[in-house]
Amino acid sequence: MVEPFETEDLPSFDTHAVTNQPPPYADVDLYGSDRPLRDAVRVFGSDRDDEGLVEFGRRWGAAEMFDLARQANDQPPRLSIFDARGFRADTVEFHPAYHRLMAESMSAGLHCMTWDEAGRPLPTELARAARYHMVAQVENGHMCPITMTRAAVAALAAAPEVMAQVLPLIRGRRYDARFVPWRDKTAITLGMGMTEKQGGTDVRANTTRALRDGDTYSITGHKWFMSAPMSDAFLVLAQADGGLTCFLMPRFRPDGAVNGLRFQRLKDKLGNRSNASSEVEFVDAFAWRVGEEGRGVRTILRMVQLTRLDCAIASGGLMRAALARALHHARHRAVFGRLLIDQPLMRNLLADMALEVEAATALVMRLCRSFDRGNDPAETARMRLLTPIAKYWVCKIAPGFAYEAMECLGGNGYVEESPLARLYREAPVNAIWEGSGNVICLDVLRGIAREPEAAQAVMTALGRETAALPGAAKLLTEAQAMLRSKTAEASARAIVERLAKVAAAAALAASAPAAVADAYARTRLEHPQESLWGSAQFTEIECKLLLERAAGD
């Protein structure tokens, strides 16, 4: 039994002694203490990267990194529209902690390690995902430009000449925050500007215009959301003569002058506070075309699978972080004469939550193996079908999960000094960004309709992989029946949720102990639990196994 922590080495107040408070959650081995992640990496990847992941987990679990995250979120970015003399500046200022976090992630290659020097994908998706999962447990805001920089390479493949110019600097690992032309930097980051006031997700309603000038374009218009406005270049959509088209717009023109991006304000967001999101107007802004005119959406879709995957990885990391905090509290906090972790109702709740994290982790890491095996048609089909499904499901359950973990700490979790408050505010962004729930579910239906044989093959494989698990066949049958019905669109969320749970069960069957996969199938597939965590029933043996795995014991 873990004894309650007492701050005996700290001076007492005159009126009372501070006791029964957990020790700081810091200097944590984020990889070594996460058995579900380690098992998934071992089964779906290999042990060759184990040493690097151990080092990475210890580095990002250091007290210094948690404090950098706190500082970066306590001191959000500021927009400087004008300089002291009244000239347009249009720059974004960040706290030094944010720059430190960016430097750490870029030095590890999280923005580029999945691409070779020619922009071809490398089989390093799972290795990157394990690291990204750990970074998400510390600080999520700076991961926005990391994700967009990595994913943009997929879209830039439609413009080989442009790719040849920028890829060497995208692959650079020495973070360079200077506001100078991209050619003069050691490494660059990329942002995105897609949506406009009148359309939002319906980007085909965009009104921003692009006029051709030889081999380049001049763009005038606006964007309601421009992500990571401090980036060195942006993928944007605008209407050219041939229709909606994708462009790469740098912050500086080829002659070294500042490009015509006029930032209006930074968004005041619920969470994601360390990262800047903006509204912007383009005034004859210079840009290169990426892909053919009129094929802007198709070009952008090249990167959508990657951004959606990162959303799922990050949300799984947020859930792991919330669970770890709740476990840490319960293992050190005594109530009514017993540690919380020894009280049956709390044990059952934490075991239920740990099972959810096991499933999310296994699902996402198994999906990454499909990305790493892109030459296998079966894995490619799995990647196409399950990426939006995993994005929908993991990102959807994360906000409620973060709240449940917060409640485990009671009032201590609700105050801003607790990271749980930040995790709770952060959790919704991945579900909302790049297509909210309905958009994702409709995309799944369209994908199945477009490639029905491939989708059916994936579902058949999932059925085979979960044949021994109770309830899996029933859920698959229900999903397939809904797909064939006239009300498939109205049932899209129900279809996607069923497929997500079966896919998660299949991943657990491959990577987790049989008792974990069986518990998941019993409580999520065969006898779905109530809407709140903690209502599923577990044996003491199951509780012990799940809690030990979650704590890394």
KEPA-585287 format. One record per residue (C-alpha): residue number from 0; residue in one letter; z negated, x negated, y. Coordinates in steps of 0.5 Angstrom, whole numbers. Layout:
N
<NUM; 'A'; <Z; X; Y>>
...
This chain:
553
<0; 'M'; <0; 0; 0>>
<1; 'V'; <2; -3; 7>>
<2; 'E'; <-5; -3; 11>>
<3; 'P'; <-4; 1; 18>>
<4; 'F'; <-3; -5; 23>>
<5; 'E'; <-8; -6; 29>>
<6; 'T'; <-7; -10; 35>>
<7; 'E'; <-13; -14; 34>>
<8; 'D'; <-10; -20; 37>>
<9; 'L'; <-9; -16; 44>>
<10; 'P'; <-14; -15; 49>>
<11; 'S'; <-17; -8; 49>>
<12; 'F'; <-18; -3; 54>>
<13; 'D'; <-25; -2; 57>>
<14; 'T'; <-25; 5; 55>>
<15; 'H'; <-22; 4; 48>>
<16; 'A'; <-19; 0; 42>>
<17; 'V'; <-11; 1; 41>>
<18; 'T'; <-11; 2; 33>>
<19; 'N'; <-6; 5; 28>>
<20; 'Q'; <0; 3; 32>>
<21; 'P'; <6; 0; 28>>
<22; 'P'; <8; -7; 29>>
<23; 'P'; <14; -8; 33>>
<24; 'Y'; <21; -7; 29>>
<25; 'A'; <24; -13; 31>>
<26; 'D'; <26; -20; 27>>
<27; 'V'; <29; -15; 21>>
<28; 'D'; <34; -18; 16>>
<29; 'L'; <39; -12; 17>>
<30; 'Y'; <43; -14; 11>>
<31; 'G'; <38; -16; 6>>
<32; 'S'; <33; -10; 8>>
<33; 'D'; <39; -5; 6>>
<34; 'R'; <40; -5; -1>>
<35; 'P'; <45; 1; -1>>
<36; 'L'; <50; -3; 4>>
<37; 'R'; <49; -9; 0>>
<38; 'D'; <51; -5; -7>>
<39; 'A'; <57; -2; -3>>
<40; 'V'; <59; -9; -1>>
<41; 'R'; <58; -12; -8>>
<42; 'V'; <62; -6; -12>>
<43; 'F'; <68; -5; -7>>
<44; 'G'; <69; -12; -4>>
<45; 'S'; <65; -18; -7>>
<46; 'D'; <60; -23; -7>>
<47; 'R'; <64; -28; -3>>
<48; 'D'; <62; -26; 4>>
<49; 'D'; <54; -25; 2>>
<50; 'E'; <52; -32; 5>>
<51; 'G'; <56; -30; 12>>
<52; 'L'; <53; -23; 12>>
<53; 'V'; <46; -25; 11>>
<54; 'E'; <46; -30; 17>>
<55; 'F'; <50; -24; 21>>
<56; 'G'; <44; -19; 19>>
<57; 'R'; <39; -24; 21>>
<58; 'R'; <42; -26; 27>>
<59; 'W'; <43; -18; 30>>
<60; 'G'; <36; -16; 27>>
<61; 'A'; <33; -21; 32>>
<62; 'A'; <28; -19; 37>>
<63; 'E'; <33; -22; 42>>
<64; 'M'; <39; -18; 40>>
<65; 'F'; <34; -11; 40>>
<66; 'D'; <32; -13; 47>>
<67; 'L'; <39; -14; 50>>
<68; 'A'; <41; -7; 47>>
<69; 'R'; <35; -5; 51>>
<70; 'Q'; <37; -8; 58>>
<71; 'A'; <44; -6; 57>>
<72; 'N'; <43; 1; 57>>
<73; 'D'; <37; 1; 62>>
<74; 'Q'; <42; -2; 67>>
<75; 'P'; <49; 1; 66>>
<76; 'P'; <55; -1; 69>>
<77; 'R'; <57; 0; 77>>
<78; 'L'; <64; 1; 80>>
<79; 'S'; <66; -3; 86>>
<80; 'I'; <71; 1; 89>>
<81; 'F'; <72; -4; 95>>
<82; 'D'; <69; -11; 97>>
<83; 'A'; <65; -12; 103>>
<84; 'R'; <71; -13; 108>>
<85; 'G'; <74; -6; 106>>
<86; 'F'; <79; -8; 101>>
<87; 'R'; <80; -5; 94>>
<88; 'A'; <76; -8; 89>>
<89; 'D'; <76; -3; 83>>
<90; 'T'; <72; -7; 79>>
<91; 'V'; <66; -6; 74>>
<92; 'E'; <60; -10; 74>>
<93; 'F'; <55; -10; 68>>
<94; 'H'; <48; -13; 66>>
<95; 'P'; <49; -20; 63>>
<96; 'A'; <46; -17; 57>>
<97; 'Y'; <52; -13; 56>>
<98; 'H'; <56; -19; 57>>
<99; 'R'; <52; -23; 52>>
<100; 'L'; <53; -17; 47>>
<101; 'M'; <60; -18; 48>>
<102; 'A'; <60; -25; 47>>
<103; 'E'; <57; -24; 40>>
<104; 'S'; <61; -19; 37>>
<105; 'M'; <67; -23; 39>>
<106; 'S'; <65; -29; 37>>
<107; 'A'; <64; -26; 30>>
<108; 'G'; <71; -23; 31>>
<109; 'L'; <70; -16; 30>>
<110; 'H'; <75; -15; 35>>
<111; 'C'; <81; -19; 31>>
<112; 'M'; <79; -21; 24>>
<113; 'T'; <83; -16; 21>>
<114; 'W'; <90; -19; 24>>
<115; 'D'; <93; -25; 22>>
<116; 'E'; <97; -29; 27>>
<117; 'A'; <103; -25; 27>>
<118; 'G'; <99; -18; 27>>
<119; 'R'; <99; -17; 20>>
<120; 'P'; <93; -13; 17>>
<121; 'L'; <89; -18; 13>>
<122; 'P'; <84; -16; 7>>
<123; 'T'; <78; -16; 11>>
<124; 'E'; <76; -9; 13>>
<125; 'L'; <70; -9; 8>>
<126; 'A'; <67; -15; 11>>
<127; 'R'; <68; -13; 18>>
<128; 'A'; <66; -6; 17>>
<129; 'A'; <59; -9; 14>>
<130; 'R'; <58; -13; 20>>
<131; 'Y'; <60; -7; 25>>
<132; 'H'; <55; -3; 21>>
<133; 'M'; <50; -7; 23>>
<134; 'V'; <52; -8; 30>>
<135; 'A'; <52; -1; 31>>
<136; 'Q'; <44; -1; 29>>
<137; 'V'; <43; -5; 35>>
<138; 'E'; <48; -3; 41>>
<139; 'N'; <54; 2; 40>>
<140; 'G'; <56; 2; 48>>
<141; 'H'; <60; -5; 47>>
<142; 'M'; <63; -3; 41>>
<143; 'C'; <68; 1; 45>>
<144; 'P'; <72; -4; 47>>
<145; 'I'; <71; -8; 41>>
<146; 'T'; <74; -2; 37>>
<147; 'M'; <80; -1; 42>>
<148; 'T'; <82; -8; 42>>
<149; 'R'; <82; -8; 34>>
<150; 'A'; <86; -2; 34>>
<151; 'A'; <91; -3; 39>>
<152; 'V'; <94; -8; 35>>
<153; 'A'; <97; -3; 30>>
<154; 'A'; <100; 1; 36>>
<155; 'L'; <103; -6; 39>>
<156; 'A'; <107; -7; 33>>
<157; 'A'; <112; -2; 36>>
<158; 'A'; <113; -7; 41>>
<159; 'P'; <114; -14; 38>>
<160; 'E'; <116; -18; 44>>
<161; 'V'; <110; -15; 48>>
<162; 'M'; <105; -16; 42>>
<163; 'A'; <108; -24; 42>>
<164; 'Q'; <105; -25; 49>>
<165; 'V'; <98; -21; 48>>
<166; 'L'; <96; -22; 41>>
<167; 'P'; <94; -30; 41>>
<168; 'L'; <89; -28; 47>>
<169; 'I'; <87; -21; 43>>
<170; 'R'; <85; -26; 37>>
<171; 'G'; <81; -31; 42>>
<172; 'R'; <74; -31; 40>>
<173; 'R'; <71; -34; 47>>
<174; 'Y'; <69; -28; 51>>
<175; 'D'; <72; -28; 58>>
<176; 'A'; <69; -23; 63>>
<177; 'R'; <73; -26; 69>>
<178; 'F'; <77; -21; 73>>
<179; 'V'; <83; -26; 73>>
<180; 'P'; <90; -25; 70>>
<181; 'W'; <90; -24; 63>>
<182; 'R'; <95; -30; 61>>
<183; 'D'; <89; -35; 65>>
<184; 'K'; <84; -32; 60>>
<185; 'T'; <81; -35; 53>>
<186; 'A'; <81; -28; 50>>
<187; 'I'; <82; -21; 52>>
<188; 'T'; <80; -14; 51>>
<189; 'L'; <84; -7; 51>>
<190; 'G'; <82; 0; 53>>
<191; 'M'; <86; 6; 53>>
<192; 'G'; <88; 12; 58>>
<193; 'M'; <90; 18; 54>>
<194; 'T'; <87; 25; 57>>
<195; 'E'; <88; 28; 63>>
<196; 'K'; <85; 34; 67>>
<197; 'Q'; <90; 39; 65>>
<198; 'G'; <90; 38; 58>>
<199; 'G'; <85; 34; 55>>
<200; 'T'; <86; 33; 47>>
<201; 'D'; <93; 36; 48>>
<202; 'V'; <96; 30; 51>>
<203; 'R'; <103; 33; 51>>
<204; 'A'; <101; 37; 57>>
<205; 'N'; <100; 30; 61>>
<206; 'T'; <104; 30; 68>>
<207; 'T'; <103; 22; 69>>
<208; 'R'; <110; 20; 70>>
<209; 'A'; <114; 13; 68>>
<210; 'L'; <120; 11; 72>>
<211; 'R'; <124; 5; 69>>
<212; 'D'; <125; -1; 72>>
<213; 'G'; <130; -5; 68>>
<214; 'D'; <126; -7; 62>>
<215; 'T'; <119; -5; 65>>
<216; 'Y'; <116; 1; 68>>
<217; 'S'; <112; 4; 74>>
<218; 'I'; <107; 9; 73>>
<219; 'T'; <104; 14; 77>>
<220; 'G'; <99; 19; 76>>
<221; 'H'; <92; 20; 73>>
<222; 'K'; <87; 20; 67>>
<223; 'W'; <81; 24; 66>>
<224; 'F'; <78; 19; 61>>
<225; 'M'; <80; 12; 62>>
<226; 'S'; <76; 8; 57>>
<227; 'A'; <73; 1; 58>>
<228; 'P'; <76; 0; 65>>
<229; 'M'; <74; -7; 65>>
<230; 'S'; <79; -9; 60>>
<231; 'D'; <85; -13; 61>>
<232; 'A'; <90; -8; 59>>
<233; 'F'; <91; -1; 57>>
<234; 'L'; <95; 3; 52>>
<235; 'V'; <97; 9; 56>>
<236; 'L'; <101; 15; 55>>
<237; 'A'; <106; 18; 61>>
<238; 'Q'; <112; 22; 61>>
<239; 'A'; <119; 18; 61>>
<240; 'D'; <126; 21; 62>>
<241; 'G'; <126; 21; 54>>
<242; 'G'; <119; 25; 54>>
<243; 'L'; <112; 23; 52>>
<244; 'T'; <112; 15; 51>>
<245; 'C'; <106; 10; 50>>
<246; 'F'; <106; 4; 55>>
<247; 'L'; <101; -3; 56>>
<248; 'M'; <99; -3; 63>>
<249; 'P'; <95; -10; 65>>
<250; 'R'; <90; -10; 70>>
<251; 'F'; <95; -16; 74>>
<252; 'R'; <102; -15; 75>>
<253; 'P'; <106; -21; 73>>
<254; 'D'; <106; -24; 80>>
<255; 'G'; <99; -25; 79>>
<256; 'A'; <97; -19; 84>>
<257; 'V'; <92; -14; 82>>
<258; 'N'; <96; -8; 79>>
<259; 'G'; <96; -1; 82>>
<260; 'L'; <90; 2; 78>>
<261; 'R'; <85; 6; 83>>
<262; 'F'; <79; 8; 79>>
<263; 'Q'; <75; 14; 82>>
<264; 'R'; <69; 14; 79>>
<265; 'L'; <65; 12; 72>>
<266; 'K'; <63; 18; 68>>
<267; 'D'; <56; 20; 68>>
<268; 'K'; <55; 21; 60>>
<269; 'L'; <50; 23; 56>>
<270; 'G'; <49; 17; 52>>
<271; 'N'; <54; 11; 51>>
<272; 'R'; <51; 8; 57>>
<273; 'S'; <52; 1; 57>>
<274; 'N'; <59; 2; 56>>
<275; 'A'; <64; 5; 62>>
<276; 'S'; <68; 10; 62>>
<277; 'S'; <72; 12; 68>>
<278; 'E'; <77; 17; 72>>
<279; 'V'; <83; 13; 75>>
<280; 'E'; <89; 14; 79>>
<281; 'F'; <96; 10; 78>>
<282; 'V'; <100; 8; 84>>
<283; 'D'; <106; 5; 82>>
<284; 'A'; <103; 1; 76>>
<285; 'F'; <107; -4; 72>>
<286; 'A'; <107; -3; 65>>
<287; 'W'; <111; -5; 59>>
<288; 'R'; <114; 0; 54>>
<289; 'V'; <111; 0; 47>>
<290; 'G'; <115; 4; 42>>
<291; 'E'; <121; 9; 44>>
<292; 'E'; <121; 14; 49>>
<293; 'G'; <119; 20; 47>>
<294; 'R'; <115; 18; 41>>
<295; 'G'; <108; 16; 45>>
<296; 'V'; <104; 20; 40>>
<297; 'R'; <107; 17; 34>>
<298; 'T'; <106; 10; 37>>
<299; 'I'; <99; 12; 38>>
<300; 'L'; <98; 15; 31>>
<301; 'R'; <99; 8; 29>>
<302; 'M'; <92; 6; 31>>
<303; 'V'; <88; 13; 30>>
<304; 'Q'; <86; 11; 23>>
<305; 'L'; <83; 5; 25>>
<306; 'T'; <79; 8; 31>>
<307; 'R'; <77; 14; 26>>
<308; 'L'; <74; 9; 21>>
<309; 'D'; <70; 5; 26>>
<310; 'C'; <67; 12; 29>>
<311; 'A'; <65; 13; 22>>
<312; 'I'; <62; 6; 21>>
<313; 'A'; <58; 7; 27>>
<314; 'S'; <55; 13; 26>>
<315; 'G'; <53; 11; 19>>
<316; 'G'; <50; 5; 22>>
<317; 'L'; <46; 10; 27>>
<318; 'M'; <44; 14; 22>>
<319; 'R'; <41; 7; 18>>
<320; 'A'; <38; 5; 25>>
<321; 'A'; <34; 12; 25>>
<322; 'L'; <32; 12; 18>>
<323; 'A'; <30; 5; 19>>
<324; 'R'; <25; 6; 25>>
<325; 'A'; <22; 13; 21>>
<326; 'L'; <21; 9; 15>>
<327; 'H'; <18; 3; 19>>
<328; 'H'; <13; 8; 23>>
<329; 'A'; <11; 12; 16>>
<330; 'R'; <9; 5; 13>>
<331; 'H'; <4; 3; 18>>
<332; 'R'; <2; 10; 21>>
<333; 'A'; <-4; 13; 18>>
<334; 'V'; <-5; 21; 19>>
<335; 'F'; <-11; 25; 16>>
<336; 'G'; <-14; 19; 12>>
<337; 'R'; <-7; 17; 9>>
<338; 'L'; <-1; 13; 11>>
<339; 'L'; <5; 18; 13>>
<340; 'I'; <9; 14; 7>>
<341; 'D'; <4; 17; 2>>
<342; 'Q'; <4; 24; 4>>
<343; 'P'; <8; 28; -1>>
<344; 'L'; <12; 32; 5>>
<345; 'M'; <14; 26; 9>>
<346; 'R'; <16; 22; 3>>
<347; 'N'; <20; 28; 1>>
<348; 'L'; <23; 28; 8>>
<349; 'L'; <25; 21; 8>>
<350; 'A'; <28; 21; 1>>
<351; 'D'; <32; 26; 3>>
<352; 'M'; <34; 23; 9>>
<353; 'A'; <35; 16; 5>>
<354; 'L'; <40; 20; 0>>
<355; 'E'; <44; 22; 6>>
<356; 'V'; <45; 15; 9>>
<357; 'E'; <46; 12; 2>>
<358; 'A'; <52; 17; 1>>
<359; 'A'; <55; 16; 8>>
<360; 'T'; <55; 8; 7>>
<361; 'A'; <58; 9; 0>>
<362; 'L'; <63; 13; 3>>
<363; 'V'; <65; 9; 9>>
<364; 'M'; <65; 2; 5>>
<365; 'R'; <69; 5; -1>>
<366; 'L'; <74; 8; 4>>
<367; 'C'; <75; 1; 7>>
<368; 'R'; <77; -2; 0>>
<369; 'S'; <83; 3; 1>>
<370; 'F'; <85; -1; 7>>
<371; 'D'; <84; -7; 4>>
<372; 'R'; <89; -5; -2>>
<373; 'G'; <94; -3; 3>>
<374; 'N'; <99; -5; -2>>
<375; 'D'; <97; 0; -7>>
<376; 'P'; <100; 7; -6>>
<377; 'A'; <94; 11; -9>>
<378; 'E'; <89; 7; -4>>
<379; 'T'; <94; 8; 1>>
<380; 'A'; <94; 16; 0>>
<381; 'R'; <86; 16; -1>>
<382; 'M'; <86; 12; 6>>
<383; 'R'; <90; 17; 9>>
<384; 'L'; <87; 23; 7>>
<385; 'L'; <80; 21; 7>>
<386; 'T'; <79; 17; 14>>
<387; 'P'; <79; 23; 18>>
<388; 'I'; <75; 27; 13>>
<389; 'A'; <70; 21; 13>>
<390; 'K'; <70; 21; 21>>
<391; 'Y'; <69; 28; 21>>
<392; 'W'; <63; 29; 16>>
<393; 'V'; <59; 22; 18>>
<394; 'C'; <60; 23; 25>>
<395; 'K'; <58; 31; 25>>
<396; 'I'; <51; 30; 21>>
<397; 'A'; <49; 24; 25>>
<398; 'P'; <46; 27; 32>>
<399; 'G'; <42; 32; 27>>
<400; 'F'; <40; 26; 23>>
<401; 'A'; <38; 22; 29>>
<402; 'Y'; <33; 28; 32>>
<403; 'E'; <30; 29; 25>>
<404; 'A'; <28; 21; 25>>
<405; 'M'; <26; 22; 32>>
<406; 'E'; <21; 28; 30>>
<407; 'C'; <18; 23; 24>>
<408; 'L'; <15; 19; 30>>
<409; 'G'; <13; 25; 34>>
<410; 'G'; <12; 24; 41>>
<411; 'N'; <13; 16; 40>>
<412; 'G'; <20; 18; 38>>
<413; 'Y'; <21; 22; 44>>
<414; 'V'; <19; 18; 50>>
<415; 'E'; <25; 13; 53>>
<416; 'E'; <21; 7; 50>>
<417; 'S'; <23; 9; 43>>
<418; 'P'; <30; 7; 41>>
<419; 'L'; <30; 13; 38>>
<420; 'A'; <32; 17; 44>>
<421; 'R'; <38; 12; 46>>
<422; 'L'; <40; 13; 38>>
<423; 'Y'; <40; 21; 39>>
<424; 'R'; <44; 21; 46>>
<425; 'E'; <49; 16; 43>>
<426; 'A'; <50; 20; 36>>
<427; 'P'; <55; 25; 39>>
<428; 'V'; <60; 20; 42>>
<429; 'N'; <63; 19; 36>>
<430; 'A'; <64; 26; 34>>
<431; 'I'; <67; 28; 40>>
<432; 'W'; <71; 22; 42>>
<433; 'E'; <78; 21; 39>>
<434; 'G'; <79; 28; 37>>
<435; 'S'; <73; 33; 36>>
<436; 'G'; <71; 37; 30>>
<437; 'N'; <76; 42; 30>>
<438; 'V'; <82; 37; 32>>
<439; 'I'; <80; 33; 26>>
<440; 'C'; <80; 38; 21>>
<441; 'L'; <87; 41; 23>>
<442; 'D'; <89; 34; 22>>
<443; 'V'; <87; 34; 15>>
<444; 'L'; <91; 40; 14>>
<445; 'R'; <97; 38; 17>>
<446; 'G'; <96; 31; 13>>
<447; 'I'; <96; 35; 6>>
<448; 'A'; <102; 39; 8>>
<449; 'R'; <106; 33; 10>>
<450; 'E'; <104; 30; 3>>
<451; 'P'; <102; 35; -2>>
<452; 'E'; <103; 31; -8>>
<453; 'A'; <99; 25; -5>>
<454; 'A'; <94; 29; -3>>
<455; 'Q'; <93; 32; -10>>
<456; 'A'; <93; 26; -13>>
<457; 'V'; <87; 23; -9>>
<458; 'M'; <83; 30; -10>>
<459; 'T'; <85; 29; -18>>
<460; 'A'; <82; 22; -18>>
<461; 'L'; <76; 24; -14>>
<462; 'G'; <75; 30; -20>>
<463; 'R'; <76; 24; -25>>
<464; 'E'; <71; 20; -21>>
<465; 'T'; <66; 25; -21>>
<466; 'A'; <67; 29; -28>>
<467; 'A'; <60; 27; -30>>
<468; 'L'; <56; 30; -23>>
<469; 'P'; <54; 37; -23>>
<470; 'G'; <57; 41; -18>>
<471; 'A'; <63; 37; -16>>
<472; 'A'; <69; 40; -20>>
<473; 'K'; <66; 47; -17>>
<474; 'L'; <67; 44; -10>>
<475; 'L'; <74; 41; -11>>
<476; 'T'; <76; 48; -14>>
<477; 'E'; <73; 51; -8>>
<478; 'A'; <77; 47; -3>>
<479; 'Q'; <83; 47; -7>>
<480; 'A'; <83; 55; -7>>
<481; 'M'; <82; 55; 1>>
<482; 'L'; <88; 50; 2>>
<483; 'R'; <92; 55; -2>>
<484; 'S'; <90; 61; 2>>
<485; 'K'; <93; 65; 8>>
<486; 'T'; <86; 63; 12>>
<487; 'A'; <86; 56; 11>>
<488; 'E'; <86; 54; 18>>
<489; 'A'; <80; 58; 19>>
<490; 'S'; <77; 55; 13>>
<491; 'A'; <79; 48; 15>>
<492; 'R'; <71; 46; 17>>
<493; 'A'; <69; 48; 10>>
<494; 'I'; <75; 45; 6>>
<495; 'V'; <74; 38; 10>>
<496; 'E'; <66; 39; 8>>
<497; 'R'; <67; 40; 1>>
<498; 'L'; <72; 34; 0>>
<499; 'A'; <67; 30; 4>>
<500; 'K'; <61; 31; 0>>
<501; 'V'; <66; 30; -7>>
<502; 'A'; <68; 24; -4>>
<503; 'A'; <61; 21; -2>>
<504; 'A'; <59; 23; -9>>
<505; 'A'; <65; 19; -12>>
<506; 'A'; <63; 13; -8>>
<507; 'L'; <56; 13; -10>>
<508; 'A'; <58; 14; -17>>
<509; 'A'; <61; 7; -17>>
<510; 'S'; <56; 3; -13>>
<511; 'A'; <49; 6; -13>>
<512; 'P'; <44; 7; -19>>
<513; 'A'; <46; 13; -23>>
<514; 'A'; <39; 17; -21>>
<515; 'V'; <42; 16; -14>>
<516; 'A'; <49; 19; -15>>
<517; 'D'; <45; 25; -20>>
<518; 'A'; <40; 27; -14>>
<519; 'Y'; <46; 27; -9>>
<520; 'A'; <50; 31; -14>>
<521; 'R'; <44; 36; -15>>
<522; 'T'; <42; 37; -8>>
<523; 'R'; <49; 37; -4>>
<524; 'L'; <54; 39; -9>>
<525; 'E'; <51; 44; -15>>
<526; 'H'; <45; 47; -11>>
<527; 'P'; <47; 45; -4>>
<528; 'Q'; <40; 44; 0>>
<529; 'E'; <38; 49; 6>>
<530; 'S'; <41; 47; 13>>
<531; 'L'; <35; 42; 15>>
<532; 'W'; <33; 35; 11>>
<533; 'G'; <27; 35; 7>>
<534; 'S'; <28; 42; 4>>
<535; 'A'; <31; 39; -2>>
<536; 'Q'; <27; 38; -8>>
<537; 'F'; <26; 31; -11>>
<538; 'T'; <22; 28; -17>>
<539; 'E'; <17; 23; -15>>
<540; 'I'; <21; 18; -19>>
<541; 'E'; <27; 19; -15>>
<542; 'C'; <23; 19; -8>>
<543; 'K'; <20; 12; -10>>
<544; 'L'; <27; 10; -12>>
<545; 'L'; <30; 12; -5>>
<546; 'L'; <25; 10; -1>>
<547; 'E'; <25; 3; -4>>
<548; 'R'; <32; 2; -3>>
<549; 'A'; <32; 4; 4>>
<550; 'A'; <26; 0; 5>>
<551; 'G'; <30; -6; 2>>
<552; 'D'; <24; -7; -3>>
